[in-house]
Amino acid sequence: MPDPDIRARILAAVDTAFDEQLAFTAELISEPSLRADEADAQDLLYRAMESRGLEMDRWEIDSEELRNHVGYGPSTVSYENCVNVVGTYKPRTTAGRSLILNGHVDVVPTGPEDTWSRSPWHAEMKDGWLYGRGAGDMKAGLVANLFALDAVRAAGLAPTAEIIVQSVVEEECTGNGSLAALLRGYTADAVLIPEPEENMLVRANVGVLWFKVRVAGEPTHPREMSAGFNAIDSAYTVMSSLRKLEEKWNEQRSSHRYFEDLEHPINFNFGKIVGGDWPSSVPAWCEIDVRVAIYPGTTADEAWQELQDCLDSTGLPVTATKTGFYSEGYVLEEGSDAEAVLAGAHREAFGEELRSFTTPGYLDGRVFTLYGDTPTLVYGPVSEAIHGFDERVDIESVRRITKAIALFIAEWCGVEEDTAP
């Protein structure tokens, strides 16, 4: 860790700017950034990075290289307005280790807005929480990256390594935003992603597959139902078969490192179901959107084949189409220098030892770990109800996470006194 004087200066700088940090986070939450509609939020972040003197880059993520990559998730939307924003700090002196500060700006749909206690886009601060869609997942972390770098510089220090601040899209559906940034040539000696992870470090997480199952039926008039074939009724049979496969995979958890003690690490979610054309017609079709988790070490292709076999075993006229995530899980191996530095920074900021855990959710950390061979630290603040109603993030946790990131920057990248005029 930096010497006590430098640590104190950095921590004080976070506190001094924290009201401004919260205000900017609230402003970012107020910019709805649903899939393929992130442009205004990205413009806000672009201006914020540019005003800090970072070297700016902004581009639409679609490319042939991306679409041909093994980690690509098939997209169901146009990428015409899907833009990544990256700001790079260039050091005067290069002596430390480089760093990517990554975060995603896209958020999931709100659901019925009248079920929220307030507008999902109204970032209210109440009882120690900051509310709003994306507050926890992960606009507070995205802004923490920027203000942590600010704090180091406001403390009169200049990092001595390149620092790449990324705001990416598509994390909630494919992971293609971070993958596009990697393919654009953005690499570093470590990556830090402040996802909402309860002030802990993610040790391992699952891979995720998205697909659409379509069951074909035979329409008839209800007076002749026995002559038809009800696709919606049959969809329940398909879901039951998938539930049995889910149970089988969960029973295998003892064979997968870091997942042995999780009660139900593999979750199959039926996120959407639609079907039929007319109340008085036996439905000719039914579609189910499915999200499936897989263990690290299982390839997406292997999981896809087992899913296909499961669907085939039903004997029903059913097809499956990939619609998003086609990603593999990963493990952050213990003992890296990056983890040791973060543990020290966390100890200073929180007054306790850094804990790690395994999550059954998707994280962009897989991109940098699997395809960039880079230690990736997914570590962020306490949150509640992410992807739910009244999403919120703990304000004091955000403050301490920002302090930990700032101290991590100082130690990992190195600092020197800033003598620039």
C-alpha positions in Angstrom: 0.0 0.0 0.0 1.1 3.6 -0.5 2.6 5.3 2.5 0.2 6.7 5.1 0.3 10.3 3.9 -0.7 9.3 0.4 -3.4 7.0 1.6 -4.9 9.7 3.7 -4.8 12.2 0.8 -6.6 9.8 -1.5 -9.3 8.8 1.1 -9.9 12.5 1.9 -10.2 13.3 -1.8 -13.0 10.6 -2.2 -14.9 12.1 0.7 -14.5 15.7 -0.6 -16.0 14.8 -4.0 -18.6 12.2 -2.8 -21.6 14.5 -3.0 -20.6 15.3 -6.6 -20.2 11.6 -7.3 -23.7 10.8 -6.0 -25.2 13.7 -8.0 -23.5 12.4 -11.2 -24.7 8.9 -10.5 -28.2 10.2 -10.1 -27.9 12.1 -13.4 -26.7 8.9 -15.1 -29.6 6.9 -13.6 -32.1 9.5 -15.0 -30.9 8.7 -18.5 -32.7 5.5 -19.4 -30.2 3.1 -21.0 -32.2 0.1 -22.0 -30.8 -2.2 -24.7 -30.1 -0.4 -28.0 -31.1 2.9 -26.4 -27.9 3.7 -24.4 -26.8 6.7 -26.6 -27.8 9.5 -24.3 -26.2 7.9 -21.3 -23.0 7.2 -23.2 -22.9 10.8 -24.4 -23.0 11.9 -20.8 -20.2 9.6 -19.9 -18.2 10.6 -23.0 -18.4 14.3 -21.9 -17.4 13.4 -18.3 -14.4 11.5 -19.4 -13.4 14.1 -22.0 -13.6 16.9 -19.5 -11.0 15.0 -17.4 -8.5 15.1 -20.2 -8.7 11.4 -21.1 -7.9 10.2 -24.6 -11.4 9.4 -26.0 -12.7 6.6 -28.2 -16.3 5.9 -29.2 -17.5 3.3 -31.7 -20.3 1.0 -32.8 -19.5 -2.4 -31.6 -20.6 -4.5 -34.6 -17.8 -6.1 -36.6 -17.1 -9.3 -38.5 -14.4 -10.1 -36.0 -16.8 -9.9 -33.2 -19.5 -12.0 -34.9 -16.9 -14.7 -35.6 -15.4 -14.9 -32.1 -16.1 -18.0 -30.0 -17.3 -15.7 -27.2 -19.9 -13.9 -29.3 -23.5 -14.0 -28.2 -26.0 -14.0 -31.1 -27.9 -10.7 -31.2 -31.5 -10.1 -32.0 -31.3 -6.3 -32.3 -29.5 -4.0 -34.7 -26.1 -2.7 -33.4 -26.4 0.5 -35.4 -26.7 2.6 -32.2 -24.9 0.3 -29.8 -21.8 2.3 -28.9 -18.9 1.7 -26.4 -17.2 4.7 -24.8 -13.6 4.4 -23.6 -11.4 7.1 -22.0 -7.7 6.4 -21.5 -5.4 8.1 -19.0 -1.9 8.4 -20.5 0.9 8.7 -17.9 3.9 11.1 -18.1 6.0 8.4 -16.6 5.5 4.7 -17.1 6.6 2.7 -14.1 3.6 0.8 -12.8 1.1 -1.8 -14.1 -1.7 -0.9 -16.5 -5.4 -1.2 -15.6 -8.8 -1.4 -17.2 -11.7 0.0 -15.1 -14.7 -1.6 -16.8 -18.4 -1.2 -16.3 -21.7 -1.5 -18.3 -24.2 1.2 -18.9 -27.1 -0.9 -20.2 -29.9 -1.8 -17.8 -32.7 -4.4 -17.8 -36.4 -3.4 -18.4 -38.3 -2.0 -15.5 -41.4 -4.1 -15.6 -44.7 -2.4 -14.8 -43.6 1.1 -13.6 -46.6 1.6 -11.4 -45.3 -1.2 -9.2 -42.3 0.9 -8.3 -42.5 3.3 -5.3 -41.1 6.0 -7.5 -40.3 6.4 -11.2 -37.5 3.9 -12.1 -35.6 6.8 -13.6 -35.9 9.1 -10.5 -32.8 8.6 -8.5 -34.0 9.3 -5.0 -31.7 9.1 -2.0 -33.5 7.8 1.1 -32.5 6.1 4.3 -29.0 5.5 3.1 -30.0 4.1 -0.3 -29.9 5.4 -3.8 -32.8 4.2 -5.9 -33.4 3.7 -9.6 -33.1 1.3 -12.4 -29.4 0.7 -12.8 -28.5 2.2 -9.5 -26.8 -1.0 -8.4 -26.4 -2.8 -11.6 -24.2 -1.0 -12.3 -24.2 2.8 -12.7 -23.0 3.4 -9.1 -20.0 1.2 -9.9 -19.4 2.7 -13.3 -19.3 6.2 -11.8 -17.1 4.9 -8.9 -14.4 4.0 -11.4 -14.3 7.5 -12.7 -14.3 9.2 -9.3 -11.7 6.8 -7.9 -9.3 8.0 -10.6 -10.4 11.6 -9.9 -9.5 11.1 -6.2 -6.0 9.9 -7.0 -5.4 13.0 -9.2 -7.2 15.4 -6.8 -4.8 14.2 -4.1 -2.0 15.7 -6.1 -0.8 12.4 -7.6 -0.2 11.2 -11.1 -0.6 7.4 -11.8 2.4 6.0 -13.5 0.6 3.5 -15.8 -2.0 3.6 -18.5 -5.6 3.4 -17.1 -8.5 2.6 -19.5 -11.9 3.6 -18.3 -14.6 1.6 -20.2 -18.4 2.1 -20.4 -19.7 -0.8 -22.5 -23.1 -2.0 -23.7 -24.7 -5.4 -24.1 -23.6 -6.8 -20.7 -27.2 -7.7 -19.7 -27.8 -9.8 -22.8 -24.7 -11.0 -24.7 -21.4 -9.7 -23.3 -20.6 -8.4 -26.7 -19.7 -4.9 -25.5 -16.7 -5.9 -23.4 -15.7 -8.5 -26.0 -15.8 -5.7 -28.7 -13.5 -3.6 -26.4 -11.0 -6.4 -26.1 -11.0 -7.0 -29.8 -10.4 -3.3 -30.4 -7.1 -3.8 -28.7 -7.8 -2.6 -25.2 -5.7 -4.8 -22.9 -4.0 -4.2 -19.5 -2.2 -6.0 -16.7 -5.5 -6.2 -14.7 -9.2 -5.5 -14.9 -11.5 -4.2 -12.2 -15.3 -4.3 -12.6 -17.4 -2.9 -9.7 -20.5 -4.9 -10.2 -22.9 -5.0 -7.2 -21.2 -7.8 -5.3 -21.9 -7.1 -1.6 -18.4 -5.6 -0.9 -16.9 -8.9 -1.9 -14.7 -10.4 -4.7 -16.2 -12.9 -7.1 -14.2 -16.1 -7.1 -16.2 -17.9 -9.8 -19.3 -17.5 -11.8 -21.4 -19.4 -14.3 -21.7 -19.2 -18.0 -25.0 -18.3 -19.5 -27.0 -19.4 -22.6 -30.1 -17.6 -24.0 -32.3 -19.3 -26.5 -35.9 -19.4 -27.8 -37.8 -22.7 -27.8 -40.6 -22.9 -30.4 -43.2 -25.6 -30.2 -45.4 -26.2 -33.3 -49.0 -27.1 -33.0 -51.9 -28.1 -35.2 -54.8 -25.5 -35.1 -58.4 -26.5 -35.1 -61.7 -25.2 -33.7 -62.1 -25.9 -30.0 -65.2 -28.0 -30.8 -62.7 -30.4 -32.4 -59.8 -30.1 -30.0 -58.9 -33.7 -30.1 -58.2 -33.4 -33.8 -55.7 -30.6 -33.2 -52.4 -30.3 -31.3 -52.1 -27.6 -28.6 -48.7 -26.0 -28.8 -49.2 -24.2 -25.4 -50.1 -27.4 -23.6 -47.0 -29.0 -25.1 -44.8 -26.2 -24.0 -45.4 -27.3 -20.4 -44.0 -30.7 -21.3 -40.9 -29.0 -22.8 -40.4 -26.9 -19.6 -40.8 -30.0 -17.5 -38.0 -31.8 -19.5 -35.7 -28.8 -19.1 -36.4 -28.7 -15.4 -35.2 -32.4 -15.2 -32.0 -31.4 -16.9 -31.6 -28.5 -14.5 -31.9 -30.9 -11.6 -29.4 -33.2 -13.2 -26.8 -30.4 -13.6 -27.4 -29.2 -10.0 -26.7 -32.7 -8.8 -23.3 -32.5 -10.4 -22.2 -29.4 -8.4 -19.9 -31.5 -6.1 -17.7 -32.0 -9.2 -17.2 -28.3 -9.9 -14.7 -26.3 -7.8 -16.2 -23.5 -5.8 -19.8 -24.6 -6.5 -19.9 -27.6 -4.1 -21.6 -25.8 -1.3 -24.1 -23.8 -3.3 -27.6 -25.1 -2.9 -28.8 -24.4 -6.4 -26.0 -23.0 -8.6 -27.6 -23.9 -11.9 -30.8 -22.0 -12.7 -33.0 -22.4 -15.8 -35.3 -19.3 -16.1 -38.3 -19.2 -18.3 -38.3 -15.5 -18.8 -41.0 -15.1 -21.4 -43.8 -17.2 -23.0 -46.1 -16.3 -25.9 -48.3 -18.4 -28.1 -51.4 -18.8 -30.1 -53.4 -16.4 -32.3 -57.0 -16.6 -31.2 -58.9 -17.6 -28.0 -61.2 -19.9 -30.1 -58.4 -21.6 -32.0 -56.2 -24.4 -30.7 -52.8 -22.7 -30.7 -50.5 -23.4 -33.6 -47.4 -22.2 -31.9 -45.8 -21.3 -28.6 -42.4 -19.7 -27.8 -40.5 -19.7 -24.6 -37.4 -17.5 -23.9 -35.0 -19.4 -21.7 -31.9 -18.4 -19.7 -29.7 -21.3 -18.7 -26.6 -21.4 -16.5 -23.6 -23.6 -17.0 -20.5 -24.4 -14.9 -17.0 -23.1 -15.6 -15.2 -25.6 -17.6 -18.3 -26.6 -19.6 -18.1 -25.1 -23.1 -21.1 -23.4 -24.5 -21.1 -25.9 -27.4 -21.2 -28.9 -25.0 -24.1 -27.4 -23.0 -26.0 -26.5 -26.2 -25.7 -30.1 -27.4 -27.1 -31.4 -24.1 -30.0 -29.0 -24.3 -30.7 -30.1 -27.9 -30.7 -33.7 -26.8 -33.1 -32.9 -23.9 -35.5 -31.1 -26.3 -35.3 -34.0 -28.9 -36.1 -36.5 -26.1 -39.6 -35.0 -25.7 -40.6 -36.3 -29.2 -42.4 -33.0 -29.8 -42.1 -30.7 -32.8 -39.7 -28.3 -31.1 -36.8 -26.1 -32.2 -34.3 -24.0 -30.3 -32.6 -20.8 -31.6 -29.8 -18.9 -29.9 -30.9 -15.4 -28.9 -28.2 -13.9 -26.8 -25.6 -15.1 -24.3 -23.5 -18.0 -25.5 -20.9 -17.6 -22.8 -18.8 -19.8 -20.6 -18.1 -19.4 -16.9 -14.8 -18.7 -15.3 -12.8 -19.0 -12.1 -10.5 -16.3 -10.7 -7.6 -18.3 -9.6 -6.3 -17.5 -6.1 -2.9 -15.9 -5.5 -2.6 -13.2 -8.1 -0.8 -10.0 -7.4 -3.9 -8.1 -8.4 -6.0 -9.8 -5.8 -3.4 -9.2 -3.1 -3.4 -5.5 -3.9 -7.2 -5.3 -3.8 -7.2 -7.1 -0.5 -4.9 -4.5 1.0 -7.0 -1.6 -0.5 -10.2 -3.2 0.8 -8.7 -3.6 4.3 -7.8 0.1 4.3 -11.3 1.2 3.1 -13.4 -1.2 5.1 -11.3 -2.1 8.1 -11.8 -5.8 7.5 -10.5 -8.6 5.3 -11.7 -9.1 1.8 -14.0 -12.0 1.3 -14.7 -13.9 -1.9 -17.7 -15.8 -3.1 -19.2 -17.7 -6.0 -22.1 -16.3 -7.9 -24.7 -18.1 -10.2 -25.0 -14.9 -12.3 -23.3 -13.8 -15.5 -20.4 -11.3 -15.4 -18.2 -9.7 -18.2 -15.2 -10.8 -16.2 -15.3 -14.0 -18.4 -14.3 -11.9 -21.4 -11.0 -10.7 -20.0 -10.3 -13.9 -18.1 -11.0 -16.4 -20.9 -10.0 -14.4 -23.9 -7.5 -11.8 -22.6 -5.7 -14.0 -20.0 -6.0 -11.1 -17.6 -6.7 -11.3 -13.8 -10.2 -9.7 -13.5 -11.5 -8.5 -10.2 -15.3 -8.2 -10.0 -15.8 -6.3 -6.8 -18.5 -3.8 -5.9 -21.1 -2.3 -3.6 -24.0 -3.7 -1.6 -27.3 -3.5 -3.5 -30.9 -4.8 -3.3 -33.5 -5.7 -5.9 -31.3 -5.5 -9.0 -33.5 -6.6 -12.0 -36.5 -6.1 -9.6 -38.7 -3.3 -8.4 -37.2 -0.4 -6.4 -33.6 -1.3 -7.3 -31.2 0.4 -4.9 -27.6 0.6 -3.9 -26.1 1.3 -0.4 -24.6 4.8 -0.4 -22.0 4.2 2.3 -20.9 1.0 0.5 -20.4 3.0 -2.7 -18.2 5.5 -0.8 -16.0 2.7 0.6 -15.8 0.8 -2.7 -14.7 4.0 -4.4 -12.0 4.4 -1.7 -10.8 0.9 -2.3 -10.7 1.3 -6.1 -8.7 4.6 -5.6 -6.2 2.9 -3.3 -6.0 0.0 -5.7 -5.1 2.4 -8.6 -2.4 4.0 -6.5 -0.8 0.7 -5.6 -1.3 -1.2 -8.8 -0.5 1.5 -11.2 2.0 3.4 -9.0 1.9 7.2 -8.4 4.2 10.1 -8.4 3.7 13.7 -7.2 1.9 15.6 -9.9 4.1 18.6 -10.7 2.2 19.6 -13.9 1.2 23.3 -14.0 
